[in-house]
């Protein structure tokens, strides 16, 4: 009986001992393929190797002093991101009862200072409780480890230790970043950077030496975690930024997320989530210097398939979305009305293409500047003029600024691209038919009718067409994007393409179908054409920017 009780007790203790102290990935074999996928020469990424120590405690030995946190998955998810999506070479994870003062000091004061080389970089992540200690008029921050005791600060790690560790490590490597997700993390005590502006720096400029702390809050602010969020608000904001590429801000979108861009995204994420989960907690994530910095720690935007950089943007013209990084050949069908003829698509130029179709508001800006003609429904003397015309043809259409422009000729679309190029100093144009189809398919099998497959029932999730449009166009971006983040590539309005439909050079290619047509007309490989002077109620366009 005693043996049975002893075994049960041993088994219970074993099951509760869930901590990890192991290398999560080492000399990561995925790193080369990661950089290959996003189109970065692994020898020109700006550094040699990336190392990380990921530490997290959610369940402390003294639960009466340190409340159990819903953050058990935070360090695991962070380690997974760094290894599988972040391109890190070596990641160690240290969690729960494995987190002791002696073990953390061993790693930070001996192991990593001797492991790192001059062109490497290092990331330290901490998730857990934080404590503050008042001495006179000053406050000092502490990080409890698994067996820390309440109000006994000698059983905790001083937050100021991070500065000491950084002094050891930054002399050995090129860049360091400390991410601290705890209450009172603003008491670490380094110099605040203030309000960061996401500057457009080249990769070479970002890769200069830099050493930073990004803390969940400033001063004595208390952060929070919630089960519905999946963990700590600060950590969830970081992962949302890096996994999705959302932090690659729209005005300087370049496929790279700097630490300043990351901070901006975290602030916005926290602001939005506060109203739902913690109205009384107004935390302010803070970026701090650990040294005089020439560069910034940075992450590359993840890529999901076929050498494409998927970017997120809120505009249709200057930012987005699918960037081709090399010559790509895909077997896809070319439809000539009722006949399908196999052909090869060759994409030889790097480009970015609009996430949305050009909107009415954007096109009106060109008209106001004198660069574009009025659309048919605003043209002087036009019978279709919605204000003074005799025909109400266009009045049933979506005419708000964020609806797609329609009723424009191929020449009008060309004029818009020319105006935008002159305005921005960048080269904009219409996509060729090959480029359009390449983006529409988003790297999916050539036999698929759409990027999501062949199930026509799914099309209503992605497109406005005859079945669900209710006889009108709709605001851009309301339907699901394709796998590369491009909205309304199917339906809503036909999209003018750059090139001629045939060698006869009488008509221009149009692609994507429209609100008035059936599902078959929206297929990725479906071809159609119009006279370039045609200005129909379902004719619009999307623009492309050529990259050097």
HELIX and SHEET records of a PDB file:
HELIX    1   1 UNK A    2  UNK A   16  1                                  15    
HELIX    2   2 UNK A   30  UNK A   37  1                                   8    
HELIX    3   3 UNK A   42  UNK A   44  5                                   3    
HELIX    4   4 UNK A   72  UNK A   80  1                                   9    
HELIX    5   5 UNK A   81  UNK A   85  3                                   5    
HELIX    6   6 UNK A   96  UNK A   98  5                                   3    
HELIX    7   7 UNK A  101  UNK A  106  1                                   6    
HELIX    8   8 UNK A  107  UNK A  111  3                                   5    
HELIX    9   9 UNK A  112  UNK A  115  1                                   4    
HELIX   10  10 UNK A  153  UNK A  155  5                                   3    
HELIX   11  11 UNK A  161  UNK A  169  1                                   9    
HELIX   12  12 UNK A  203  UNK A  206  1                                   4    
HELIX   13  13 UNK A  227  UNK A  229  5                                   3    
HELIX   14  14 UNK A  233  UNK A  244  1                                  12    
HELIX   15  15 UNK A  250  UNK A  252  5                                   3    
HELIX   16  16 UNK A  259  UNK A  277  1                                  19    
HELIX   17  17 UNK A  360  UNK A  368  1                                   9    
HELIX   18  18 UNK A  410  UNK A  424  1                                  15    
HELIX   19  19 UNK A  433  UNK A  441  1                                   9    
HELIX   20  20 UNK A  456  UNK A  461  5                                   6    
HELIX   21  21 UNK A  519  UNK A  522  5                                   4    
SHEET    1   A 8 UNK A  21  UNK A  25  0                                        
SHEET    2   A 8 UNK A  90  UNK A  95 -1                                        
SHEET    3   A 8 UNK A  50  UNK A  56  1                                        
SHEET    4   A 8 UNK A 121  UNK A 127  1                                        
SHEET    5   A 8 UNK A 175  UNK A 181  1                                        
SHEET    6   A 8 UNK A 210  UNK A 215  1                                        
SHEET    7   A 8 UNK A 286  UNK A 289 -1                                        
SHEET    8   A 8 UNK A 191  UNK A 192 -1                                        
SHEET    1   B 3 UNK A 131  UNK A 135  0                                        
SHEET    2   B 3 UNK A 138  UNK A 144 -1                                        
SHEET    3   B 3 UNK A 156  UNK A 158 -1                                        
SHEET    1   C 2 UNK A 225  UNK A 226  0                                        
SHEET    2   C 2 UNK A 231  UNK A 232 -1                                        
SHEET    1   D 2 UNK A 256  UNK A 258  0                                        
SHEET    2   D 2 UNK A 298  UNK A 300 -1                                        
SHEET    1   E 2 UNK A 309  UNK A 310  0                                        
SHEET    2   E 2 UNK A 322  UNK A 323 -1                                        
SHEET    1   F 2 UNK A 328  UNK A 336  0                                        
SHEET    2   F 2 UNK A 339  UNK A 347 -1                                        
SHEET    1   G 3 UNK A 351  UNK A 353  0                                        
SHEET    2   G 3 UNK A 543  UNK A 546 -1                                        
SHEET    3   G 3 UNK A 428  UNK A 430 -1                                        
SHEET    1   H 4 UNK A 528  UNK A 530  0                                        
SHEET    2   H 4 UNK A 508  UNK A 511 -1                                        
SHEET    3   H 4 UNK A 494  UNK A 500 -1                                        
SHEET    4   H 4 UNK A 539  UNK A 540  1                                        
END                                                                             
